[in-house]
Amino acid sequence: MAGPEPTAKPAPEEDDRAPVETVDEEELYGPSEELLENVSAALAEGDIPQVEALIEDLHPADVADLIEHLEPEERQLFVQITRHVIEAETISHLDETVRDEVVEQLGPQALAEVVAELDTDDAVELLEDLEPEQQEQVLQSVPVEERVLLQQSLTFPEDSAGRLMQRELVAIPAHWTVGETIDFLRSEKELPDDFYDLFVVDETHKPAGAVPLSRVLRSPRSTRLSDLMETELRLVPADMDQEAVAYLFRQYALVSAPVVDEAGRLIGVVTVDDVVRVIDEEAEEDLMKIVGASDTDFHAPPHIIAWQRVRWLVVTLINTMIAATVISQFQETIQHTVALAVLMPIVAAMGGNAGVQVITVTVRALATRDITPQSNLMRIVGKELIVGFLNALVFAAILGVIAAWWFG
């Protein structure tokens, strides 16, 4: 008996359907407070089966969040008793500081098993933070074929497309038909877990075009890939900075992009999930630079945090000393006019806040390339000067009224 015909349209609503249960926004992602308390209690009692049962249905990213929320002693115990059930992807989702702790606890052999299970882009991210000796120990325990790919990726500059790319991809000859391609995809065992585009290559393995997977599935089997492919590719050089790659994806709404070596041969692919992470990292880095903090502040030990922040505070101290020196030239005036001493903190605070506003907007605009030195830099500077002048007029009037009422 034939089943119902497939449809791309939503099914019509029925009056007798059960009401859809709404989900609290806090339950959509990440470990809940109740789960954290239950895991902590199970760890305190040494109830290993209970800990495993609590994390069994969690996504690897949520398990990583759980590990980060635990106290250091709890975290060490958690990794020790769950290391045989934690997925490799969980390690790649950890914050860098916490990941270093977990990696040290796992040891080279267990870490090699984790690396072997990860996609090359995640494996490279994990390996690049290791000391050279640790890195070599782990690589020696990885299968030869994967080891060669990882070593090649590690030769590219840090924060480049070569480090960001995934080596697993699908490359198809241009003369293949849709039918041959689908048969290949069904029979080939060494395909990436997830992919969005099929890259069409020539005899020298240079990308000639790309075909979205959806277009292949919707085309007749006899159609040649050369008739379906998009020839206007956004090729990413392996040494391109990852921030430029993220800009490329944002500018052209890409889902994936081919990475090529110096000779123009296809060697990898950057996917949108990695670009989302890069955008998040770069935005965080820009924000932290504004206030002189580090992106590892949250999980780092107190003495590390103190040293990272004191450098910026020294610069701030020097700036304030310069301002204090200028103010000291008007000591007699301030002594005779008490109102100046009262109003000075207000002026300093308002000036500082206005400066932070300008810095924040400007740094973000530089990151998104809305400001370029070649085109609109001076126009933006002039605009900010006008904005500052207008703000000064507004608050001068407000403070003038307040001062006149306050001090007569």
C-alpha angles and dihedrals in degrees: 000000000000118000127228117297115258116249136190092208124088116262115258117261119256126206094223096056118123113254115262112250112235119227124219111246091235089059094056095082142001129029116302123234089250091054092049091051092048093049092048090050092048091049091050090053093043090237099159097174089053092051091050091047092051094054098036096098097035123114113245090248090054091049087053090052089049092053091049092052094053122094114257093256092046090046092055092049092045093054091045095055098036102039091107093056102035111107119236091239089063091066091053091054094056123108110260096249094047091043091057089055093049093045091052090051095048096054130215098290096050090042090053089056089052092049092049091056096048128084111258094255092055092041092053091049089054095046098046092066093055126096113259092252093050091045092054092047092053094045092052089059094050120091112270097246093052091041092059092051092048093048090051092051092049090058091067119091118275114266091019131127089254090064092041099048128098114230093205109089142136116252119181131186114249094236094061120107127226089256093053090047094051091047089051093050091051096048102036113096099190099066125130115265091238129019135159107189136039111220116218112213135188128227092283092051092250115144112256097173147325134244121203111234091235091059091053092052092050097048129087116263093244094059115110119232090230088066093051104039127105109232097192099087128175099224116201117210111224092238095052113124113255091234089059089049090053090050090051091053093047094046096050101027093239126179095192137357132197119246118215135192127230091281092052095251119146109253105157149340134246114215131202095249090063091045091054088056091048092051090051092048095047093047090049091048092051091048093048092049090056092060097031097246132129128245089234094055098108099061100024122106116265096252091053091049091048093052093047093051099040092067092061092042089055089057089049090049091053091050093050091047089056090051091047090052091054092048091049089065088069099048094123093050092049091049091055095042110048091180090071092059090049095048098041096082089052092052092046093048093048091048092050093049092048090051092051090052092053093044093049094049093043096048091049091048090051090051092051091042093240085131119053125174091223099054122018108006097110092043090055092047090051091048092052091049090054091047090050092049093050092048089049091054092050096049094039087059092046094047091043091058092045093048092048091051094041101044101021 
